[in-house]
Amino acid sequence: MDPHATPEVRVLGAADAAVPLLLDELRGAIARGQRPLVSFATGSTYTAFFRALDAELQEGRIANADFLGTHLDEFIAFEPSRRGGMVHELTLRCPALRDMLARGSFLPVPCYGSEGSLRAHEERIERAGGVKLQYLGLGRNGHIAFNEPGASFDEGFHVTMLAESTRADAKSRFVPDEPPRRAVTAGLRSILGAERIVLCAFGKAKADAVHDMLKGEIHANCPASALRRHPNVLVLLDPEAASSLDADAIAGANC
């Protein structure tokens, strides 16, 4: 890890402008190495991307045999077919990933969180050559994956309690039930082990977290600030998410 790394920041005209860039990142990962492992983020930030990715896969412009897939996190006891879970969401938005899951080329996060299952998952990732491309979203409290404020920078995959703000943001996907309180997540050490990281943040509600991530102290109070220790990070923002940054923070950004 590089303690002096500076993420590349691009401020786009609108959130949808990220989609072709995100697809190009996947194509680039495929071009750079044999069958790279790509780790996906979930949540509304990536909805348009997954729809576009499904079209690319279904129409053969990207071959699902050319990469392996995985993801960041899963709610405790939410197996891949359970509504509200992360894998369920991924395969709804990108049905082509369901085929990869069935063939064993998509590696789901173990949802029950036993220590043995988590270490086995990390070993599978290692055998696959490690994550070559990691997509990330950003929580409004500064979390990435489910690493909530206060999370250690040194953990791998682990079970965590969800912040109430995170549960509130997820509430609509579980109605009429209450959102889960616990989840399995890739820790910050796992995330920072990726070769390339691309983070997207859109909307005014993310502006303070974006500022703290890029300009605040590198501290567990904003887990996303750990990304400034990684040498190969791209941050894609819309104007609202970038609204708390000064000109120096986005100098050279592609608008």
N, C-alpha and C positions, 0 to 999 in steps of 0.2 A: 504494500500500500504506500502511496505517495502522500505525505502530510502536506505537501504544497501544491497538490493538483487543483486545477481550476476547470470545472465543467464547461463545456461549450453550451451556450444558451442561444436559442433561436426563438424569436417572437414572431408568430405567424399571424396572418390577417384574421384567421378564424380557426376554430378547433378542427374542422373537417380537413383543413389543409395539411394536418399531420398524417392523414391516412396514406398518401403515396410515399411519404418519407418513411413511415413505419414498414410498409411493404418493401421498400428499397433496402432497409436494414436487414430484413429477412433474406432477401436475395443476395445481399452482400455476404452474410454469414454463410450461406450455402456455397457461394463462389470461393470463399476463403478456405474452406476445409471440407473433408469428407463427412457427410451426414452429421452436421453440428447439432448439439442439444440446445434447444431454444426454450426459454422459460417465460411463460405468459403471465401477465397480470389480468385481473378481472375488474369488475366494477363498470359503471356507466362511462367512464373516460374512454374505454376501449370498444364501446359498442359498434361504432362505425367501422373501426379497423377490422373487427371480427367478421362483420358482414362482407367487407371487401375481401378479406382473406379467404372466406368460404367460396366466393365467386372465383378467385384465382385458383384455388385447389380443385373446385368442381370442373372448371374449364381447362385445367391442365397447364395453366401458365406458370404455376408453381407446383411441383410434384411433392406429394406428401411422403414419398419414399426417399426424398432428398434430405430430410431432417428428422430428428427426434424431438418430441415435445414433452414439456412438463409445466408445472405452474408453481406459484409461490406458497399457497396456504389453503387450508380447508377447515371448516367448522367441525368441532368434535362430533363424531358419530354420523356425519353426513357422507354416506357412501355415494359413489358417482351418479346413481340414478335418483337420489333424493332431492326433491324440489328445494331450491334455496341454496344448495351447496355450490361450491365453486366449479367443480367439474360439470355439474348439471348445467350451470350457467354458460360455461364455455361451449358445451356441445349443443346447447340451444342456439347460441348466436353463431356458432361455426360448426354445423353438423358434420363437416368433413373430419373434424377432430374426433368424432365418435368412431369413425372407421379406424383411425390410428389407435385409439384406446382399445378397440376390440382386437387389433393385431399385436398389441403390446409395444407399439412404438410411441405411445404417449404414457408417461410415467406419472400416475396420480400420487399426490401427497397422501400418506397413510392417515386415515381420518380418526383412528382411535388413539393415536398418540403414545403408544407404548414405546419405551426406550429402545427396545430391540427393533421395532418397525422403523423408527426414525433413523437409527444408525444404518439399517439395511438400505433405506432410501438414499442416504448420503453415499453409500457405497455404490449403488446403481448409478448415481450421477457421476461419481469418480470413474467408474468403468466406461461410461459413455464419453469420457474425455473432458468432463466438466461443462458447465454452462458457458456457451460461446456468446450468446446474446440474451440479455435479461431485459424484458420490458417491465416498467414500474409505473404505478400511479402514486399519488401523494394524498394522504389524508389531511383534512383541514387542521388537525392537531399536530401535523408534522410526521405522522407515522408513514412508514413504507412497509409493504406486506402487512402483517399484524404486529410489527414492532412498535408498541405504543411508547409515549414519553416515559423515560426512565429505563428503557431497554438497554441491556448490555451490548456493547459493540463486539463482544467476543463469542457470542453464542451461535451455534449451528441451528439445525431444525429443532424446535422445542414446542411445548404446549404453553400457551399464554392466556391470560385473562384479557378480555376486550374492554376498552374504555367505553364509558357510557355514550360519549359523542360518536364513537364508531358504531355502537349498537343502534343509536338513533338514526344514523345515516343508512343503515341496512334494514331498517324496520319495514319498509314497503315490500321487500321481497319475501317476508315471512308472514304477512297478514293472512289470517287472523291470529297467528301464533306470535309469541314473543321472540325476538332475535336471540341466538345463542349467546352464552357468556364466555365460552372458551373456544379456542381454535388452535390448530397446529400451524406453525409458520416457519418459513425460512428465516433464520436469524440474520443479523447484520453481517456476521462473518461469512455466512453462506452467500449472501447477496453480493458482497464485495469480492467474492471469489470469481465472479463472472468476468469473462474477457472484455465484454462490451456491455454497457448499460445505457438504456434509453428510457428516460422518465418523461411522462406527459402530465401536465396540470392545466386545467382549464376552468375559468370562471372566477368571479370576484371572491367567492368563499375560500379559494385557495391562495389568495394574494399574500396574506400574512405568513402562511407556511412556506411559500416560495421565498419570501424575503429571509426568513430565519434559516432556511436550507442553504441559501447561497451567500448570505451576508452576515448572519449571526455567528455566535460562537459555535464551534464544533463540539457539541455536547449532547448527552442523552436526553435532555429536555426536548430536543428536536432530532429524532432519530435519522431523518433524511439528511441532516448535516454531515453524517458519516460519508456521504457520497463524495465529499470534497477530499477524501483520502484515496480516491480511486483515479487512475490516470486516464480513463477512457469513458467519459460520461457525456451524453448529449441530453440536454433539457429542452423540451418543446413546450412553449407556452402560448396562450392566446393573450391579447392585450389586457384583458381583465386580470388574469392571473399574474401578469407582469407589472401590474399597476403600482405595486409597493416598491419596485426596484428603481434605483437611480440610473442615470445614463451610463455610468461607469460599469455597472453590473451587467449591462446588456450591450456594451460596446462591441461592435463587430457582429452583432446578431443579424440574421437574415430575416428581414421583415416581409 
